Amino acid sequence: MTSRFGLAVAGALLLTASFAGSASAEEHVVKMMNANGKGKFMLFEPEFIKANVGDTVKFVPTNKGHNAEMIPGLWPEGAAEFKGDLNQEVVLTVDKPGIYGIKCHPHYPMGMLAMVVAGDPTNKAQLDSYAPPGTAQKRFDALKEQVGK
Ligand SMILES: [Cu+2]
């Protein structure tokens, strides 16, 4: 009995170790939505994504009328360009460390943006130089706050 228990513990430890040491890429899923039911309209859910280089972020059109595309003023140097079509699922491959700004083209002035932060925020200076349009500033500032954490 004791030895069998010991074996189970050893197995569990082994499993934990292999997970911790795994370098396999993660897929993050972000919904594109009209409302979150908590008084927020036109949004990516979640809006802030902490990722690792090599991960992917899949943007899913949960509601119609949205897309996901890069914010050119907030994009890691050398990272591939990114633009999804309206109502289409699109996958961002995180190929460089840094801060990736994502917007929905139709609703960007209403603040529909997301940030993906992977590894070192190499382009952090862009957070200060970049000026989002209209009421996007408020959500931009909230996301910017999270990058520092
Ligand atoms: Cu939208």
Residues whose N, C-alpha, C, O or C-beta is under 5 A from the ligand:
A	BS01	CU	G65 H66 N67 C104 H107 M112
